[in-house]
Amino acid sequence: LPCEALDMFEEPEEAEGGEVDLKEQLRQMAEVNARRDPALRDLSPEELEKHLGGSAAIEAKVDRTFLSFQKRLSRVPEQVVRWGIGGDPLWISADHRPAEVPPCDCCGAPRVLELQVLPTVVYHLKPHNYCHVKGDEGFDFGVATLYSCSQTCRGTSASPEYIHVQPAPAF
């Protein structure tokens, strides 16, 4: 892969009037997914909603964590790395989060989030342009989080970071 540069800047605040009609978004997502089924393509929106079990059933199937992830990324869609020591990760899914992050191997202090790599990096790096084996067109992941020692310990050796890779959600 080629060498790339990163521009670091503060993420902008959420825009005024940034309220999203969640129910409408859920309906649209369910409709798009259902239209992939050839038997459902010709149904009216009302028939489709009835087929899917109504709006309450549609809402129950949606991963709200993923919607929150999308909304946050919409502030700066081209972001590929989020850096902030001690911050909270922006998870892509409610599943496959670490139950706990192990303490520092050197001093035993808790590790804290240092940075996370977002799946948008795959789009920007275009790894498929550099793969030479058919079927190995790149990689897929949800979020990769990197945790480091909260005490920035130096110990007698370098303190290794802990990395957790959250898989891409299965829709």
N, C-alpha and C positions, 0 to 999 in steps of 0.2 A: 504494500500500500504506500501511496505517496506521503510525504511529510506535509502536515497541515498546520496552520496557525490558528489560535483561538483568540477571539476578542472577548475580554471579560468586562462585564458591566452589570449594574444593578437591574434586577427585573422590574419592569414598570408596575405600578399599582394597577389593580383592576379598574377598567374604565367605568365612568359613571353610567348608570343605566345598563350595567352589565348583567342584569338579571336575565336568566334564560328560562323559557317556558319548558320546564323539564317534561311535563306530560306530552307536549307536542313533539319534543325531540325523541322521546321514547316511542311515540307512535310512528314517527318517521323511520327510526332505526328498525323497528319491528316490520314495517312495511317493506323496506329495502331488503331485509333478510328473507322475508316471506316470498318476495317476488322472484327470488332465485329458484324457487320451487315451481316448475312449469305448470303444475296443477292449480297454483294460486294466482298466476299472473293476471287472469281476467276478472278477478273479484273486485267489486267496488271497495272503497275504503271501509265502509260500514260492514260489508260482508267479511272482509279480511279481519277487522277487529273482533267480530263475533267468532270467526274461525280460531283466532288466537286466544280466545277465552276472555275477551273484554280488556279494557284499559288497565284494570287492577292486575290481571295476570301478566300483561305485557310489562308493567312496571316492576313486578316481582322478579322477572327474568333478567333485568338489566343490572350490570355491575356498576353501582354508583361510584365506586372508587375509580373505575375507568373513565366515567363521565367527568369526575373531578380532575383527573389527570389531563384529559383533553382540554378542559376549560382553562386550566393553569398554563398549559403549553400554548394555548391560543394567544397568550400575551406576547410571546416571542416564539413563533413556530420554528424558527431555524436553530433554536438552542439545542446543543448536543451534550453539554456537561453542565451540571449544577454544582457549585462549590459554596460551601458555608460550614465552617467547622462548628460542630455541636448542633447543627440544624436538624430538622426532621426530613426524612426522605419523602419524595413525591412518588408514591407507589402507583404502578400501572394497574394493579389488581388487588383485590382483598386476599387472594390466595398466595401461598408460597412466600410469606414474609418470614424472616428469621424469628424463631421463638425467643432467642436471646443472642446477644453478641458476646462472644467470649472475651474475658479481660485480657489485658496486655500480657504477652508471654514473658516480658522482661521484669516488669514491676508489679503486675497484678492490678493496676488501675483500670477503671472501665475504659472501653474504647468508645469514641464518639464518631458520628458521621463526619467525614471530611468532604467527600464529593460523591457524585453519582453520574454515571454515563447513561444517557437516554437512548432509546432505540432509533431516534432520528439520526444518530451518527452513521447508521448503515446506509441511509439514503445519501448523506453527504460524502461519505468515503467511496461509495459505489464499488464494493469489493468484487462484484460480479465481473468488473472490467479486468480484474487481475487473477481470476481463477482459471486454471487450465484443465480442470477435470469436470466433465459434464455431470451435473447433479450436485456439484459443490460450488454453488453460485454465491456463497456468502454465509452469513451467520444470522441467527435470529434470537433475540432475547427481549425481555420486558424492560428491566432496569438493573443495572449493576451498581451496587453501593459499596463504597470503600470506607472502612472505619479505621481510625488510628488512635493511638494512646492519648487519653485526655490530659496526661501530664507531660506530653511530648518527651517521654523518657528517652534517655540515651543509653542507660544501662552499660553493660560491658560489651554489648553488641547492638547492632541496629534492631530496633523494635519492628517486627513485621506487621504489616497491616492485615486486616481481615476483610475479605471481599465476599459479598453475597450476591449471587445472580438470581434475580427473579425471572422465571421463564415468561415468554410472551403469553398473553391470555389466549385461551382456545375459545373462539366464538362459534 
